Amino acid sequence: MSYLVEPMNTDVLAQILLQLDPSQHDAVTLMHGIAHSQTALSTAVTGLLKRELQTFRDNNVLTNIVSQNAAQNLTLGADMNAATETLVELSKARLQNVNEQIKDDI
C-alpha cells in the first residue's frame, strides 16, 4: 500500500505510468515531484541569469555614458587651457603695448 494517498498535480505522463503499473504509485509520484522541483529550480536559475545579464547591460551602458562624459570634459578642459593660454598671450601683448606707450609719453 502506498504511503502517498493521492499524487499531487500529476501530469499526463505520470497518470499513464500509474495506469500501466499501479504498484509503482510512490515512485511515479516522487519522480513527478523531483521533475517539478528541477523545473522550478531551472526556471529560477534562468531568471537569475537574465537579471544578471540585464544588470551587466545596464552597467555597460552606464560605463559608456561616464566614458563619453569624461571624454567631453577632457576636450572642454583642453579647450579651456588653450583659451587661457591665448588670453595670457594677449594680456602680455597688451601690457607690452601699454609699457611702450608709457615710455613714449615719458
Buried (B, 14 or more C-beta within 10 A) or exposed (E): EBEEEEBEEBEEEBEEBBEEEEEBBEEBBEBBBEEBEEEEEEEEEEEEEEEEEEEEEEEEEEEEEEEEEEEEEEEEEEEEEEEEEEEEEEEEEEEEEEEEEEEEEE
